[in-house]
Amino acid sequence: MAGEKKLKEPITLFAAIEAQQHEALRQIAFKERRSLADVVREALEAFIRVRSGRQRALKA
């Protein structure tokens, strides 16, 4: 995901997270030389894929 083009239709999300979660995200972003937002977007995509797969499995 790093180095991707600008978002097509960005929406700013304000979410309260725990200090430990923020620190973990910050460390990942720093280590991978990525933005915190990029790391969060990747995590959300993975979560959505997992959830979508579960929903499809439950409907089948």
N, C-alpha and C positions, 0 to 999 in steps of 0.2 A: 504494500500500500504506500510505502514511502515514495515521495516524488510524484504522486498522482496529480492530475489536473485539478483545477478548482472544482468545488462542488457545484452541481447543476442548480439545485434549489435549496440552498442552505437554510436550516432552521436552527436558531440558537436554543440550546437546551440548558436550563439551569436545574441542577440536581444536587441535593445534599448527600454527601457520602461520608463514610467514617474516615477518620484521620489515617488509619492503617491502609485503607483502600487507596486513598489519595497517594500516600507514600509509595505503595507498591506500583501504582500506575506511573508515578513520577520516575521511579528507578528504572522501570522497563523502558520508558520513553528515552531517558537519558542514555541507557546502555545501548539502545538500538538507534540512537541519534534521530529520533522521530518526535513529533509533537505529541503532547498529552492527548489532544483531540483525536489524532490519528489512531493512537492506541485504543482509545475508548470506542471509536467508530468500528475498529476491527473486532473488538470484544462484543459489541452489540450485534454485528453481523453474524458472528459465530453463535451467539445466544439465539438469535432469530432463526437461523438455520436449524438448530437443534429443536427448538420449540415447534417450528413448522413441520419438521419430520415427525415429531410426536403426535401432532394434531392429525396429520394424514394417516398415521398408523392406527390411531384410535377410531377414525372414521371407516377404516377398511374392514 
